[in-house]
């Protein structure tokens, strides 16, 4: 990202949605919270966008020394890839994330190699940049129910596996805002229709678990949030009203994967999964908006659906391994 700042949108004087610019506009956000002179950044984007993120803080009238918390919802690189780099600029900040994910930010070599295997080294360098290790003494491992003080108020951390086993959400009690990372799915604002959002599950490698995901949604909805703030993409008012759409997408992905599992071999598996997910997504879209431009929708969804198929293939391999079956 070469711009001196990132595009942002405010909902008052204490919360900003910042577009990190990853992949395309309107794809990946981070959130800046302000309370009594202290700042928290929930998700960071990638190392490549940190200079522009710092420029955005300056434009908003803040300094890096005001950053108290750097809070990745989980350690996938579109959410946490820039956490270590940001920490080097924020002398008073602590990096806090799920206890299962934190070791990967302190020593990111394995995380980087895994992402390079998924995306390829050239795409990785272009999109994410180098991962900067976070000093352990400046980090905090979070467990379910932990609360972090920001200014005069607190953020509640809840453990929300299903998309990833190291995923957590942050609930900002004064505003009743729930910062959901990927646990409330993907919202494509371009596909909203007559005031109704369109949501899709994100099953990227490597820890999809549909049963745990449903339980996580139960816990999130029990908080009765006024707004869900999605990393992909943006605030969604009245999330309880839209939760069933996401639950159906989770069920759809699991059903597609289990149908594929019954075929009994892995040759061509990801291609079949990709085609089946796309077919199901387009069918749902046509119900959502009968006039949807299918070619446009395919182009918008194809990268995420390809990653979803990879994640489902990993889930099926894990299931086979648990049963002691040979991988064919």
KENU-617375 format. One record per residue: residue number from 1; residue in three letters; x, y, z of N, C-alpha, C, O in turn. Coordinates in steps of 0.2 Angstrom, whole numbers. Atoms other than C-alpha are relative to their C-alpha. Layout:
N
i aa nx ny nz cax cay caz cx cy cz ox oy oz
NUM Ala X Y Z X Y Z X Y Z X Y Z
...
This chain:
328
i aa nx ny nz cax cay caz cx cy cz ox oy oz
1 Unk 4 -6 0 0 0 0 4 6 0 8 7 5
2 Unk -4 -6 1 8 16 -6 -3 7 2 1 11 3
3 Unk 3 -6 -2 -4 29 -1 2 2 7 4 -2 11
4 Unk -2 -2 -6 0 40 14 -5 -1 6 -3 -1 12
5 Unk 5 2 -5 -16 35 23 -5 -5 -4 -5 -6 -10
6 Unk 5 4 3 -30 23 21 -7 3 1 -8 8 5
7 Unk 7 -2 0 -49 26 18 -3 -2 7 -2 -8 9
8 Unk 3 1 -7 -59 27 34 -7 3 0 -9 7 -4
9 Unk 7 -2 -1 -77 29 40 -1 0 7 1 -4 11
10 Unk 1 0 -7 -82 35 57 -7 -1 2 -12 0 -2
11 Unk 7 0 -3 -97 31 68 0 4 6 -1 1 12
12 Unk -1 -5 -6 -95 46 80 7 2 0 11 2 -4
13 Unk -7 -3 -1 -79 52 88 4 -6 3 10 -4 6
14 Unk -4 5 -4 -73 35 96 1 -6 -4 3 -11 -1
15 Unk -1 6 4 -74 22 82 1 1 -7 -3 5 -10
16 Unk -1 -1 8 -67 21 64 1 -7 -3 4 -11 0
17 Unk -2 6 5 -68 7 51 5 3 -5 4 8 -8
18 Unk -5 -2 5 -52 8 41 1 -5 -5 1 -11 -3
19 Unk -1 4 6 -50 0 24 7 -1 -1 10 3 -3
20 Unk -7 2 0 -33 -9 24 2 0 -7 8 0 -9
21 Unk -2 1 7 -34 -10 5 2 -6 -3 5 -7 -9
22 Unk -2 6 2 -30 -28 4 -5 -3 -5 -11 -3 -4
23 Unk 4 4 5 -36 -37 -12 -4 5 -4 -3 6 -10
24 Unk 4 -5 4 -48 -23 -17 -3 4 5 -4 2 11
25 Unk 3 -4 -4 -57 -9 -9 -7 -3 3 -10 -7 -1
26 Unk 6 3 -3 -71 -14 3 1 -8 2 -4 -11 2
27 Unk -1 7 -2 -63 -31 7 2 -2 7 0 -6 10
28 Unk -3 1 -7 -53 -30 23 0 6 4 3 11 2
29 Unk 0 -6 -4 -55 -18 37 4 -2 7 5 -8 9
30 Unk -1 1 -7 -48 -15 54 -4 6 4 -6 10 0
31 Unk 4 -4 -4 -56 -5 68 4 4 5 8 1 9
32 Unk -3 -5 -5 -49 10 78 -5 2 5 -10 5 4
33 Unk 4 -2 -5 -57 13 95 4 5 4 10 5 5
34 Unk -3 -6 -4 -54 29 106 -4 0 6 -10 1 6
35 Unk 4 -1 -6 -58 31 124 5 3 5 10 1 7
36 Unk -4 -3 -5 -51 44 136 8 1 -2 12 0 2
37 Unk -7 -1 2 -35 47 125 4 -6 -2 9 -6 -4
38 Unk -3 7 2 -31 28 123 -3 -3 -6 -9 -2 -7
39 Unk 3 3 6 -33 19 107 1 -8 0 6 -10 3
40 Unk 0 7 2 -36 1 102 -1 -1 -7 -5 2 -10
41 Unk 1 2 7 -34 -7 85 -1 -7 0 2 -11 2
42 Unk 2 6 0 -44 -22 82 1 -3 -7 -2 0 -12
43 Unk -3 2 6 -36 -32 68 5 6 -3 4 12 -2
44 Unk -5 -5 2 -21 -23 59 1 0 -8 4 4 -11
45 Unk -2 1 6 -21 -29 41 7 -3 -1 9 -6 4
46 Unk -6 3 1 -4 -34 34 6 5 1 5 11 2
47 Unk -6 -5 -1 14 -27 36 0 5 -5 2 11 -4
48 Unk -1 -5 6 13 -19 19 -5 7 1 -3 12 -1
49 Unk 4 -6 -1 -1 -7 25 1 4 6 -2 9 8
50 Unk -1 -3 -7 6 -2 42 2 8 -1 0 12 3
51 Unk -1 -7 1 14 14 35 -6 5 -1 -6 10 2
52 Unk 6 -4 2 -2 20 28 -5 0 6 -9 5 7
53 Unk 4 0 -6 -11 15 44 2 5 5 -2 8 8
54 Unk -3 -5 -4 1 26 54 -2 7 -2 -3 11 1
55 Unk 2 -7 3 -3 40 42 -7 2 1 -9 7 2
56 Unk 7 -2 -1 -21 38 45 -1 2 7 -5 6 9
57 Unk 1 -2 -7 -19 39 64 2 7 0 -1 11 4
58 Unk -2 -7 0 -9 55 61 -6 5 -3 -7 10 0
59 Unk 5 -4 3 -23 62 50 -6 1 5 -9 6 5
60 Unk 6 0 -4 -36 58 63 2 4 7 -2 5 11
61 Unk -2 -4 -6 -26 68 76 3 -4 6 4 -1 11
62 Unk -3 4 -6 -18 54 86 7 -2 -2 10 0 -7
63 Unk -7 2 0 0 48 89 0 -8 1 -4 -10 5
64 Unk -1 7 -2 6 30 90 1 -1 7 0 -7 9
65 Unk 0 1 -7 10 32 108 -6 0 4 -6 -3 9
66 Unk 6 1 -3 -8 33 111 -3 -7 0 -8 -9 3
67 Unk 3 7 1 -11 15 105 2 -4 7 8 -5 8
68 Unk -1 4 -6 -14 5 121 0 -8 -2 3 -12 1
69 Unk 1 7 1 -19 -12 113 0 -1 -8 -3 3 -12
70 Unk 0 3 7 -16 -21 96 -3 -7 1 0 -11 4
71 Unk 4 5 -2 -29 -34 96 -3 -4 -7 -8 -3 -9
72 Unk 3 5 6 -30 -47 81 -5 -5 3 -4 -7 8
73 Unk 5 5 -2 -45 -57 82 2 -7 -1 0 -12 3
74 Unk -3 7 0 -35 -72 76 6 2 -5 7 7 -7
75 Unk -7 -1 3 -18 -74 67 0 -1 -7 6 -1 -10
76 Unk 0 0 7 -23 -76 49 3 7 -2 1 12 1
77 Unk -5 -5 1 -12 -64 40 -4 7 -3 -2 12 -2
78 Unk 4 -6 2 -26 -52 33 -3 3 6 -5 9 6
79 Unk 2 -3 -7 -30 -49 52 5 2 4 5 7 8
80 Unk -5 -1 -4 -14 -50 60 7 0 -3 12 1 1
81 Unk -6 0 3 0 -50 48 4 6 1 10 6 1
82 Unk -4 -6 -1 5 -32 52 0 1 8 3 7 10
83 Unk 0 -1 -7 3 -34 71 7 1 3 8 6 7
84 Unk -7 -1 -2 22 -36 74 3 7 -2 6 10 2
85 Unk -3 -6 3 27 -22 63 -3 6 3 0 11 5
86 Unk 3 -6 -4 14 -10 71 2 1 7 3 6 9
87 Unk -2 -1 -7 20 -14 88 7 3 1 8 7 6
88 Unk -6 -3 0 37 -8 84 0 8 0 4 11 2
89 Unk 1 -8 0 30 10 81 -4 2 6 -5 8 7
90 Unk 5 -2 -5 18 10 96 3 -2 7 2 -8 9
91 Unk -4 2 -6 29 11 112 -4 -2 6 -1 -5 10
92 Unk 4 1 -6 15 10 124 -5 -6 -1 -9 -7 4
93 Unk 5 5 2 5 -4 116 2 -7 2 8 -9 3
94 Unk -1 7 -1 3 -22 121 -4 -4 -5 -10 -2 -7
95 Unk 4 4 5 -2 -35 108 -3 -6 4 0 -10 7
96 Unk 4 5 -3 -16 -46 114 -4 -4 -4 -8 -1 -8
97 Unk 4 4 4 -24 -61 106 -1 -7 3 2 -8 8
98 Unk 1 6 -2 -30 -78 108 6 -4 2 11 -4 -2
99 Unk -6 3 -2 -18 -89 118 2 -5 -4 8 -7 -4
100 Unk -2 5 5 -18 -102 104 4 3 -5 8 0 -8
101 Unk -3 -3 6 -13 -90 91 6 4 2 11 5 -2
102 Unk -5 -5 -2 -1 -78 101 7 -3 -2 11 1 -4
103 Unk -7 2 2 15 -90 99 2 1 -7 7 2 -9
104 Unk -1 -1 7 13 -88 80 2 7 -2 5 8 -7
105 Unk -2 -7 2 15 -69 81 7 1 4 10 6 2
106 Unk -7 0 -3 30 -71 93 5 -3 -4 11 0 -5
107 Unk -4 3 4 38 -83 82 -4 -2 -7 -7 -7 -7
108 Unk 4 1 5 30 -81 65 3 -4 -6 -1 -4 -12
109 Unk -3 4 6 41 -92 54 -5 -5 -3 -6 -6 -9
110 Unk 4 5 2 29 -106 54 -6 3 -4 -9 0 -9
111 Unk 6 -3 3 14 -95 50 2 3 -7 -2 2 -11
112 Unk -2 -2 6 24 -87 36 0 -5 -5 -2 -5 -11
113 Unk 0 5 5 28 -103 28 -6 -3 -2 -7 -5 -8
114 Unk 6 3 2 11 -110 29 -4 5 -4 -7 2 -9
115 Unk 3 -5 5 4 -94 21 3 0 -7 -1 0 -12
116 Unk -4 0 7 17 -95 7 -2 -6 -4 -3 -6 -10
117 Unk 2 6 3 11 -113 4 -7 1 -3 -8 -2 -8
118 Unk 7 -1 3 -7 -107 2 0 5 -6 -4 3 -11
119 Unk 0 -6 5 -4 -91 -8 5 0 -5 4 3 -10
120 Unk -6 -1 4 13 -94 -16 4 6 2 2 11 5
121 Unk -4 -5 -3 28 -84 -12 0 7 -3 0 12 1
122 Unk 1 -7 4 26 -70 -25 -6 4 3 -6 9 4
123 Unk 6 -3 -2 8 -67 -20 1 2 7 -1 8 10
124 Unk -1 -1 -8 13 -68 -1 4 7 0 2 11 4
125 Unk -5 -6 -1 27 -54 -3 -4 6 -3 -4 11 0
126 Unk 3 -6 3 16 -43 -14 -6 2 5 -7 8 5
127 Unk 6 -2 -3 0 -44 -3 1 1 8 -2 5 11
128 Unk -1 0 -7 7 -47 15 6 3 2 6 6 8
129 Unk -6 -3 -2 25 -42 16 3 -5 6 1 -10 7
130 Unk -4 4 -5 38 -49 29 -4 1 7 -6 6 9
131 Unk 3 0 -7 31 -54 46 5 2 5 11 -1 5
132 Unk -4 -2 -5 39 -45 61 -1 -3 6 -7 -3 9
133 Unk 1 3 -7 41 -55 77 -2 5 5 1 10 5
134 Unk 2 -4 -6 32 -48 92 4 -2 6 4 -8 8
135 Unk -4 2 -6 43 -47 108 -5 -3 5 -10 0 6
136 Unk 5 3 -5 35 -59 121 -1 4 6 -7 4 8
137 Unk 1 -4 -6 37 -46 135 -5 5 -2 -8 8 3
138 Unk 5 -5 2 25 -35 125 -6 -3 -2 -11 0 -5
139 Unk 6 4 2 12 -48 122 -4 -3 6 -2 -3 12
140 Unk 4 3 -5 -3 -55 132 -4 -5 -3 -7 -4 -9
141 Unk 5 5 3 -12 -71 129 -7 0 3 -7 1 9
142 Unk 7 -1 -2 -31 -70 130 -3 -6 1 -3 -11 -3
143 Unk 5 6 -1 -43 -83 137 -7 3 1 -8 9 2
144 Unk 7 -2 1 -62 -83 136 -2 4 7 0 2 12
145 Unk 2 -4 -6 -69 -70 148 4 6 2 3 10 6
146 Unk -5 -5 -2 -54 -59 149 -3 7 -2 -6 8 -7
147 Unk 2 -7 1 -57 -40 150 6 5 0 10 4 4
148 Unk -6 -5 1 -45 -26 144 -3 7 1 -8 9 -2
149 Unk 2 -7 -1 -46 -8 150 2 4 -5 8 4 -7
150 Unk -2 -5 5 -47 5 137 -3 7 2 -9 7 2
151 Unk 2 -6 -3 -48 22 144 -5 -1 6 -3 -4 11
152 Unk 5 0 -5 -64 23 155 -4 -7 0 -8 -8 4
153 Unk 4 6 1 -71 6 149 4 -6 -2 10 -6 -1
154 Unk -4 7 1 -67 -12 145 -3 -3 -6 -8 -2 -9
155 Unk 2 5 5 -67 -24 131 0 -7 2 4 -9 6
156 Unk 1 7 -2 -73 -42 134 2 -4 -6 0 -3 -12
157 Unk -2 5 4 -64 -56 125 -4 -6 0 -4 -9 6
158 Unk 3 6 0 -74 -71 120 3 -5 -5 5 -3 -11
159 Unk -3 5 4 -67 -87 113 -5 -3 -5 -11 -5 -3
160 Unk 5 2 5 -76 -91 96 3 -4 -5 4 -2 -11
161 Unk -2 5 5 -69 -106 87 -5 -2 -5 -11 0 -4
162 Unk 4 2 5 -76 -113 71 3 2 -7 3 -2 -11
163 Unk -4 -2 5 -68 -103 58 8 -1 1 11 -4 -4
164 Unk -7 2 -2 -51 -105 67 0 -2 7 -4 1 11
165 Unk 0 2 -7 -47 -113 83 4 5 5 4 4 11
166 Unk -4 -6 -4 -37 -97 89 -4 6 -2 -1 11 -2
167 Unk 4 -6 2 -51 -85 85 -4 2 6 -7 -2 10
168 Unk 4 -3 -5 -59 -73 97 -3 6 -2 0 10 -7
169 Unk 4 -7 2 -71 -58 96 1 4 6 1 2 12
170 Unk -1 -5 -5 -70 -42 106 -7 4 0 -10 6 -5
171 Unk 6 -4 -1 -86 -34 114 1 6 4 4 6 9
172 Unk -1 -6 -3 -85 -16 117 -7 2 3 -11 5 0
173 Unk 6 0 -4 -98 -14 131 -4 7 -1 -10 7 -1
174 Unk 4 -6 0 -102 5 130 -4 1 -6 -9 4 -6
175 Unk 3 -1 6 -107 4 112 -4 -6 -2 -8 -6 -7
176 Unk 3 7 2 -113 -14 111 2 -2 -6 -2 -5 -10
177 Unk -3 3 6 -102 -17 97 4 -6 1 8 -7 5
178 Unk -4 6 0 -95 -34 93 4 0 -6 2 0 -11
179 Unk -5 0 6 -79 -35 83 1 -7 -1 4 -11 3
180 Unk 2 7 1 -82 -52 75 6 -3 -4 6 -9 -5
181 Unk -5 3 4 -66 -55 64 -4 -3 -6 -7 0 -10
182 Unk 3 4 5 -72 -69 53 -6 -4 2 -9 -8 -1
183 Unk 5 4 -3 -84 -77 65 -7 2 -2 -12 -3 -2
184 Unk 6 -1 2 -99 -68 58 0 0 -8 -4 3 -11
185 Unk 0 1 7 -94 -72 40 3 6 -4 6 10 -1
186 Unk -1 -5 5 -91 -62 25 -6 4 -3 -11 1 -5
187 Unk 5 -4 2 -102 -48 20 3 4 -7 8 7 -6
188 Unk -2 -3 7 -101 -42 1 -5 6 0 -11 5 -3
189 Unk 4 -5 0 -108 -25 2 -3 2 -7 -8 4 -8
190 Unk 2 -1 7 -109 -24 -17 -6 -5 -2 -10 -4 -6
191 Unk 5 4 2 -122 -38 -16 -6 1 5 -11 -3 5
192 Unk 6 -2 -4 -134 -30 -3 -5 1 -5 -4 4 -10
193 Unk 6 -1 4 -151 -29 -10 -6 2 4 -8 -1 9
194 Unk 5 -3 -3 -165 -18 -4 0 0 8 -4 -2 11
195 Unk -2 0 -7 -157 -16 13 1 -6 3 3 -6 9
196 Unk -1 7 -2 -154 -34 15 8 -2 -1 9 -2 -7
197 Unk -7 2 2 -135 -39 17 0 -8 -2 -5 -11 -2
198 Unk -2 7 2 -128 -55 9 6 -3 4 11 0 3
199 Unk -6 3 -4 -117 -66 20 2 -7 -2 -2 -11 -4
200 Unk -3 7 1 -106 -81 17 5 -2 5 9 2 7
201 Unk -5 3 -4 -96 -92 28 7 1 -3 8 0 -9
202 Unk -7 0 2 -77 -91 27 3 -6 3 5 -6 9
203 Unk -3 7 -2 -69 -109 28 7 -1 -2 9 -6 -3
204 Unk -7 1 2 -51 -105 24 4 -4 4 2 -5 10
205 Unk -4 5 -4 -38 -117 30 3 3 6 4 9 6
206 Unk 0 8 0 -35 -125 42 -5 -3 5 -4 -9 6
207 Unk 3 3 -6 -47 -127 56 -8 1 0 -11 2 5
208 Unk 7 0 0 -65 -126 50 -4 -5 4 -2 -11 4
209 Unk 3 5 -5 -77 -134 63 -7 3 0 -9 7 4
210 Unk 7 -3 0 -96 -131 59 -3 -1 7 -7 4 8
211 Unk 4 0 -7 -102 -137 76 2 5 5 -2 8 8
212 Unk -3 -5 -5 -90 -126 86 -2 7 -3 -4 11 2
213 Unk 2 -6 3 -95 -112 74 -7 2 2 -8 8 4
214 Unk 7 -2 -2 -113 -113 78 0 1 8 -4 6 10
215 Unk 0 -1 -7 -109 -114 97 3 7 1 0 11 5
216 Unk -2 -7 -1 -99 -98 95 -5 5 -2 -5 11 1
217 Unk 5 -5 2 -113 -89 86 -5 0 6 -8 6 7
218 Unk 4 0 -5 -124 -94 100 2 5 6 -1 9 9
219 Unk -3 -4 -6 -112 -86 113 0 8 -3 -1 12 2
220 Unk 0 -7 2 -111 -70 102 -6 3 0 -7 9 2
221 Unk 7 -2 0 -129 -68 100 -3 1 7 -7 6 8
222 Unk 2 -1 -6 -132 -70 118 2 6 3 -1 9 8
223 Unk -2 -6 -2 -123 -54 121 -4 6 -2 -4 11 0
224 Unk 5 -5 3 -137 -45 111 4 6 -3 2 12 -1
225 Unk -3 -6 3 -125 -34 101 -4 4 -4 -8 2 -8
226 Unk 4 -4 4 -132 -19 93 3 0 -7 0 1 -12
227 Unk -3 0 7 -119 -20 79 5 -5 0 9 -6 5
228 Unk -6 4 1 -107 -33 72 5 3 -5 2 6 -10
229 Unk -5 -3 4 -91 -26 65 4 -5 -3 9 -8 0
230 Unk -3 6 4 -85 -38 52 7 3 -3 7 9 -6
231 Unk -6 -2 3 -67 -37 46 -1 0 -8 2 4 -12
232 Unk 1 0 7 -74 -42 29 -8 0 -1 -11 -5 -1
233 Unk -3 -6 0 -83 -30 28 -4 5 3 -10 6 0
234 Unk 3 -6 -3 -89 -16 39 -5 -2 5 -7 -8 6
235 Unk 5 0 -6 -102 -13 53 -7 -3 -3 -9 -1 -9
236 Unk 6 3 1 -118 -23 52 -5 1 5 -4 -2 11
237 Unk 5 -1 -5 -133 -17 62 -5 -6 1 -6 -9 -4
238 Unk 5 6 -2 -145 -29 71 3 -7 -2 -1 -10 -6
239 Unk -3 6 3 -134 -44 68 -5 -6 2 -5 -11 -2
240 Unk 5 5 -2 -147 -55 77 -5 -1 -6 -7 -7 -7
241 Unk 5 1 6 -159 -52 62 3 -4 -6 -1 -7 -9
242 Unk -3 3 6 -146 -59 50 4 -6 1 6 -9 -3
243 Unk -4 6 -2 -138 -73 59 -2 -7 -4 2 -11 -5
244 Unk 2 6 3 -149 -87 51 3 0 -7 5 -6 -10
245 Unk -3 0 6 -142 -82 34 8 -3 0 10 -7 -4
246 Unk -7 2 -1 -124 -85 40 0 -8 2 4 -12 0
247 Unk 0 7 -2 -129 -101 49 -2 -5 -6 1 -10 -7
248 Unk 2 4 6 -137 -108 32 6 -1 -4 7 -6 -7
249 Unk -6 1 4 -120 -104 23 4 -5 4 8 -9 0
250 Unk -4 5 -4 -111 -114 37 -2 -7 -2 2 -11 -4
251 Unk 3 6 2 -123 -128 34 1 -2 -7 3 -8 -8
252 Unk -1 1 8 -121 -127 15 7 -3 -1 8 -8 -4
253 Unk -7 2 1 -102 -128 16 1 -7 3 4 -11 0
254 Unk -1 7 -3 -103 -143 28 -3 -6 -4 0 -11 -5
255 Unk 3 5 4 -115 -152 17 3 -2 -6 4 -7 -8
256 Unk -3 1 6 -106 -149 1 7 -4 2 8 -9 -2
257 Unk -6 4 -2 -90 -156 10 -1 -7 1 2 -12 -1
258 Unk 1 7 -1 -98 -171 16 -3 -4 -6 -2 -10 -6
259 Unk 2 3 7 -106 -175 -1 7 -2 -4 7 -7 -7
260 Unk -7 2 4 -88 -174 -8 3 -6 4 6 -10 0
261 Unk -3 5 -4 -82 -185 6 -2 -7 -2 1 -12 -2
262 Unk 3 7 2 -94 -199 0 3 -3 -6 2 -8 -8
263 Unk -3 3 6 -85 -200 -16 6 -5 1 7 -9 -4
264 Unk -5 5 -2 -71 -209 -8 7 1 -3 12 -3 -1
265 Unk -7 -1 2 -55 -201 -16 1 7 -1 -4 11 -1
266 Unk -2 -7 -1 -46 -184 -16 2 3 -7 3 9 -7
267 Unk -2 -2 7 -42 -183 -35 -5 5 -2 -11 4 -3
268 Unk 5 -6 3 -49 -166 -41 -5 2 5 -9 6 4
269 Unk 5 -2 -5 -57 -163 -24 -1 7 0 -7 10 1
270 Unk 0 -7 0 -53 -145 -23 -4 4 -5 -8 8 -4
271 Unk 4 -3 6 -60 -141 -40 -7 -2 1 -11 3 -1
272 Unk 7 1 -1 -76 -150 -36 -3 4 5 -9 6 4
273 Unk 2 -4 -5 -78 -141 -20 -1 7 -2 -6 10 -1
274 Unk 1 -6 2 -75 -125 -28 -6 1 -5 -10 6 -4
275 Unk 6 0 5 -88 -128 -42 -7 -1 4 -11 3 3
276 Unk 6 1 -4 -101 -134 -29 -2 6 4 -7 8 5
277 Unk 2 -6 -4 -99 -119 -17 -2 5 -4 -7 9 -2
278 Unk 2 -6 5 -100 -107 -32 -7 -1 -2 -11 4 -2
279 Unk 7 1 2 -116 -115 -38 -5 1 6 -10 4 5
280 Unk 5 -1 -5 -124 -115 -21 0 8 2 -6 10 3
281 Unk 0 -7 -1 -118 -97 -18 -5 4 -5 -8 8 -3
282 Unk 4 -4 5 -126 -91 -34 -7 -2 0 -11 3 -1
283 Unk 7 1 -1 -142 -100 -31 -3 4 6 -8 6 6
284 Unk 2 -5 -5 -143 -91 -14 -1 7 -2 -6 10 0
285 Unk 0 -7 2 -139 -75 -22 -6 2 -4 -9 7 -4
286 Unk 6 -1 4 -153 -77 -35 -6 0 4 -11 4 2
287 Unk 5 0 -4 -165 -80 -21 0 7 4 -6 10 5
288 Unk -1 -7 -3 -158 -64 -12 -2 5 -5 -5 10 -3
289 Unk 1 -5 5 -159 -54 -28 0 -3 -7 5 -4 -10
290 Unk 1 3 7 -167 -61 -44 4 3 -5 5 0 -11
291 Unk -3 -3 5 -159 -48 -54 8 1 0 11 5 -3
292 Unk -7 0 -1 -141 -51 -48 4 -1 -7 2 -6 -11
293 Unk -5 1 6 -127 -50 -62 4 -5 2 9 -5 6
294 Unk -4 6 -2 -120 -67 -61 7 0 -2 11 -2 2
295 Unk -7 -1 2 -104 -63 -70 3 4 5 9 3 7
296 Unk -3 -4 -5 -101 -49 -58 1 -4 7 6 -3 10
297 Unk 0 4 -6 -105 -60 -43 6 -5 0 9 -6 5
298 Unk -6 5 0 -93 -74 -49 6 3 1 11 1 5
299 Unk -6 -3 0 -79 -62 -51 1 3 7 7 2 10
300 Unk -1 -2 -7 -82 -55 -33 1 -6 4 5 -5 9
301 Unk -1 6 -5 -83 -72 -25 5 -5 -1 7 -9 3
302 Unk -4 6 2 -71 -83 -34 6 -1 4 8 -6 6
303 Unk -6 1 -4 -55 -79 -24 -2 -3 7 1 -8 10
304 Unk 2 3 -7 -64 -82 -7 -3 -7 0 -1 -11 4
305 Unk 3 7 0 -73 -98 -13 6 -4 -2 5 -10 1
306 Unk -6 5 1 -56 -105 -19 3 -1 6 5 -7 8
307 Unk -3 1 -6 -49 -102 -2 -5 -5 5 -3 -9 8
308 Unk 4 4 -4 -65 -110 6 0 -7 -2 0 -11 2
309 Unk -1 7 2 -63 -125 -5 6 -4 3 6 -9 5
310 Unk -7 2 -2 -45 -127 1 -2 -2 8 1 -7 10
311 Unk 1 1 -7 -51 -126 19 -5 -6 1 -4 -10 6
312 Unk 4 6 -1 -65 -139 17 4 -6 -2 3 -11 1
313 Unk -5 6 1 -52 -151 9 4 -2 6 5 -8 7
314 Unk -4 1 -6 -42 -149 24 -4 -3 6 -2 -8 9
315 Unk 5 2 -4 -57 -152 35 -1 -8 -1 -1 -12 4
316 Unk 2 6 2 -61 -168 26 7 -5 1 6 -11 3
317 Unk -7 4 -1 -42 -174 27 0 -1 8 2 -7 10
318 Unk -1 1 -8 -43 -171 46 -5 -5 2 -4 -9 7
319 Unk 5 5 -2 -59 -181 47 2 -7 -2 1 -12 2
320 Unk -3 7 2 -51 -196 37 5 -2 5 6 -8 7
321 Unk -5 2 -4 -36 -195 48 -2 -2 7 0 -7 10
322 Unk 3 2 -6 -47 -196 64 -2 -7 0 -2 -11 5
323 Unk 3 6 1 -55 -211 57 5 -6 -1 4 -12 -2
324 Unk -6 5 2 -38 -219 53 -1 -3 -7 2 -8 -9
325 Unk 1 2 7 -43 -220 34 6 2 -4 9 7 -2
326 Unk -5 -3 5 -30 -219 20 -2 5 -4 -8 6 -6
327 Unk 1 -5 4 -29 -204 10 1 -2 -7 7 -4 -9
328 Unk 0 3 7 -33 -209 -8 1 6 -5 1 4 -11
